[in-house]
Amino acid sequence: MKKIAIGFCFFFCAISFAQEKKVHLISLANEKNTAIDCDFYIEKIYDGRQVKENIGTVYVSLFNSKVSANFEKPLTDELQSLLAVLYPKKESKRAISIRINELYVTESSADTDNNFKKMQTGSATIVLDIIEKKEDGLEYITGTFFSSKEDSRSDVTKKHAQLITTAIKNSFANYMNTQNTYKIAIPFVSEESVNLDSINTEIKAGVYLNYKDVFNGKFLSLEDYTITKYKEGFCLLNNATGRVENGFYGFSDGNNFYINLFQFSTVKFYLKTEILGVNYFINEVEERNLDFNSFYLAYGGMVAMGGGLLPVLIFSGSGSSEPQRIPLVIERTTGMPTFLTDKYVINMLESNPVLLKEYKKTKRTPADKKMIYKKFYNL
């Protein structure tokens, strides 16, 4: 019986791993799309995402395995085709451009009292900057717009094109209806690269739209927002509208940086980080709040956890010795995450027997792991 159980385990693991090699492709082409009455058209689209390998994860197959999702065409081509239909170019219209900071889809089991139909909730989220040319001939970011659309059904995967399109429409509708453009527009440079010379400098207090802005010193004034504590994280309130802002990459109070991990989390708040060298260090994240499979697939299986190929095997197979709260390290330029699990720390310390011995004498709490991590890297 034991051999049979082991055989089934390897069978299902092999299937899950095979599924990870597949990609679910999405097309936004739809003959039902029609032009929207507006005074602008989209001239250029810039891909400002930190993770460009895919646009999220979905469930597929009989075994409900998660796989990466992506567009059939490159993101800018897919969006250009859609926006040319929704907001067509005319001589009477003004030209604007957009920068896509985030665009992703997610799926999760729907939280219902009677879920015998195995309902799933799918969502599509977009964060885009509006870029306008001013009288001086230069381009500026004048506003950032966030929209998320979700739907629940037994097979929500086929609805993602519609969800993405609706989220895009909502973002532009908010742009057309808002009076809250930025008091001081942010200069936009289309081919701007990350200024690595600033990686060890202090992050100034402010609100940052995009991961590159943190390195290049472009931010909104924090005076227009209020940071509030919420559960184990933080929220950012817009002082003018009272709205909770969910679309920013992060913000700094001058001492700490607070980062947005909404794509991989079941909770919608910012997490407080400490800058350790080239990384953001989060003291603790709750295992139950994070989608490790989505992390793993979004970064092409390169997520560092230690001890196996599949995150589901690493965590569910760790038993009671694995804590529910785990330190998280995020590489600042790529966004690559490293979870400081017990297995990861032990593997990391193989080259340092003295520190390994010291670590094994601790209770292996998140604080212990942070202390050992800083010693190992001389931080």
N, C-alpha and C positions, 0 to 999 in steps of 0.2 A: 504493500500500500504506500509506503514511504517513497519507493521508486516512482510509482505512478504520480504521486503528488509533485515530486521534483520534476518529472517529465512535463506535467501540465504547466508548472511554473516557467520552465524554459520555453515551452510552446507559446505561452501568452507574452512573455518578454520578447521573444523573437518577432511576434506579430506587431507588438507595440513599437519596437525599434524599426521595423520595416515601414510602418506607417509614418514615422518621423521623417523618412526619406522623401515622402510625397509632399506636394504643395497644392493647396486648393486655389485655383485661379478665379479671379473675379473680373468681369467686364462691366463698365458703367454705360455701355451703349444700350439705348432703349428708345425705340421709335415713339414711345408715348411721351417722351420729354418734349416740352414746348417752351418757347421764349417767354421770359418774365419781363414785365414792364419795368424799366429802370432807365437811368440816365448815364450808365457807364457800360464799358465792356472790359474784358480782362486781356491786357496786352501781353504780359509775361507771367510765368509761374516759376517760382524758385523753390527747390526742395531743401528746406532747412532742417530736416529731421536728423537726429543724432544716429538713429538706427534705420538704415535704408534697405536692409536685406529683405524685409517683408513688411506686411501691414497688420500683423497680429496672428491670432490662432483661431481655429475652428474645430469642431468635432466632425469626424467622418467615420464611415464604415460601420459594420455590424457591431464592432467592439467599442464604438464611441471613442475612438482614439483621437487625441489632439494632434493636428498638423499645422504647419505654417500656412498662412494665407498671403496672396500677393495679387497684383493686377496682371492681366494678360499682357499689357504693354507697360513700358516704364511709367512711373507715377505722373510725371509732368505731361507726357503724351496722353495718358488716359484722362487726366483732368482737363487738358486743353480741348480735347474733343467734346467733352461734356459741357464745359463752360461756353464754348462757341455756340452751342445750341441754346443753353439757358439764358445767356447774356450776349447776344450776337452783336458784332461790330457794325456801327453805323456812323456816318459823318457827323450826325447831330450829338453823338455821345462822347463823353470824356473817357480817356484811357486811364485805367488803374492797373497795378500789378499786385501780386500776392506772394507771400512767403508761407509755405506750409511748415509749421513747427511740429505738428503732430497729426497723424492720420492713421488710425488703427481700428481693428475690429476685435471683439472678444466674445466668448461664449461661456456660459456657466449653467449649472442646473438651476431651474427656476425654483424659488422658495415658495411652495404651495402646501396647503394642508393635506391635499390628496394628490400626490405626484405619481400616481400609478401609470399615467400616460407618458412619463419621462419627459416632461416639458423642459425646454431649454430657453434661456434668455440670451438673446444676441444683442450686441450694441455696437454702434459705430460712433467714433469720436473724431472731431477735427478741430484743430487750433490753427488759425491763419492770421497773418498780419496783412493789413491793407497798406499798400505802398503808393504814394501819390507824388507827382512831380510839382514842385513849388515854383514861385516866380524866379528864383535864382537858377532854375534849370536843373537843380539837384533833386534826388528822390529821398523821401522821408517816410518812415513808418508812422502813420497817424492813428492807428487803432489796432487792437487785437481782439479777435472774436472766437468764442468757444461754443461748440454745440455737440451734444451727444443725443443720439436717438436709439431707442431699444424696442424690442419686440419679443414676445414669448410665444412659443409654439413647439410642437413635437419635433419639427425639422426646421430650425431657424436659419440654417446655413445658407439656403438659397435666397434668403431675404437681404443679405448683406449689401448687395448693389443698391437696392432701394433705400436701405438705412443710411448708407454713405451719401447718396444723392440728397436725401431729406436733410441730413445734418449740414451738408454744404449749402443748401437753399436757406436753411435757418440762419446760418452764419451771415450770409449776405443780406437776409431780411433784417437782421439785427443791425448790420452796418447801415442800411438804408434808413432805419428808423431811429438810430441813436443820435444824440447830441453830445455824447461824451467822448469826443476825440481827445487825444493826449494834449495836455496844456503845452508841453514842449515836445514837438515831434522828434523822433530819433533818426539821425542820418542813416541811410541805407546804402551799403556797398555790395553789389551783386556777387563779386568774386572774392569777398573777404574771407581770409583764412584765420585759423586759430592762432593767436599771438602766444606762442609757447614761452616767450620770455617772461610773461606775467604769471606763470603757473604757480610760482612760489610767493607771489605778492598777496597782500590782504585784499579780500573781496569787499568793496565799499558797500555801505548800506544802500539798498535800492531794490527794485523789482526787475527781474531779468526775464525777457521774453523767450530767449533761445540759449542753448548751451554755449554757443560761440560768444554771446554777449558778455558772459562772465569773464572770459579771457580778454575781451577787447574793450572792456570798460564802458559798455552801453547799457543804461538802465533808466527806469522811471523813478521819480522821487518817491521815497517811502512815506513822505508826509501826506500823500494822498490816500494812504491805506493804513489799516490797523491790523496788527498781528494778534490773534486770539488763540488761547490754548483750547484744544478740543481732544478729549480722550488722551491717547498717547502721542498725538500729533498736534498740528497747528493749522489754523485757517487764516486766510487773508481777506479782510473785508474792505470793500471799496467805500471810502468815506462819502463820496458824492451820491452813490446809488444805494448803499447798504447791501449790495450784492456780494455773495461769497465768490471770490475769483478762483476758478479752477483751471484756467488755461495757461498760466505762466510756468516757465521752466522751474523757477524758484525765486527766492528772495533772501536778502541778507539784512540782519539788524546791525551789522558792523562788527559783531563778534562771532556769530554763527551763520551758516548757510542752511536754508530750509529747501528741500528738494521735492519735486513732484514725481511720485511713482504710481500715478493713478492707473496706468496701463496694466500694471502687474498686481494691483491690489484690489481687495474687495471694499476698502474704505477710501474715502475721498478727502484726505488731508495731507498736508506737507509734513515731511519728517525732518527733524533737526539733525544736522550733520556737524562733524568736526573735520577740518582740513588736515589731513596727514599726508604730507608730501604731494604726490600727484593724485591722491584719492580723496573722495568723500568717505568719512567713516560714520556709520550709524550704529550707536551703541547696541540697540536691540530692535529687532522687528519680530512681530508675532507670526509664527509659522502659519496659523490659521487664516491670517489676513493676506497672505501672498500666494500668487499662482505660480508655483515653481516650474510647472510644465511650460507656461507661456514665457517665462524668463529664459528657460533652456532653449526653446525653439526660436525665440526672437533673436538670440545671439548665436544661432547656428550650432548649438551643442557645445559652445565654448565656455559656458558658465562653470566657474570653479566651485565645486562643492566637496569633492573628495569621495572616493570609495565606490564609484560605479558610473555607468553610462546614463542611467535614467534617474532623475531626481526623485521619482515616486519610490524607487527602490532604496534610495539613500535615506529618505526620511521615514517612510513607513516601516522600513526594515531595521531601524536603529533601536527600537525598543524604548524602554523607559529611561535609559541613560541619556538619550538625546533631549536637550531642553526644548521647551516650547518657544523660548525667545532666543534669537540668533543674531549675532553681530553681522552687519552687512557692509562690505567695502565696495565702492563704485569708482572705477577709473574715470577721471574727470573728462578726458578728451574723447573717449570712445563710448562711455556709459557701461562698459563691461562690469558685471557684478561678480563678486566673490562672497560666498556665504561661509562664515567661519564656523562650520560644523566641527564637532569633535574630531571626526575623521580627517577633515581638511587640515586642522591644526597639527594633528599627529603626523600626517604626511609632510607638511611644511617643515616640521622640525627634525625630520630624519637626518638632515645634514648638520644638525646642532644637538648632539647628545646631552649637553649640559642643560640647555633650555628645555629639551624634551623631558628630562628627569624632573626639572622644576615644575613643568606643566602638569605632569602626572601626579604630583603631590597636591595640586590645587583641587578645588571642587568643580573646576571646569565651567564656571559660571561665565556669562557674557563679559563681566568685568575682568575675570582671569584671562580670557581669550584676548581681550584688548591689550592687557598688560604684556602678555607674551608676544603678541603681534608687534607692538611698538619696540620691544627689546630686540626681536628678530631683525627688524628693519632699521634699527637705530634711530627711531623717530622721537 
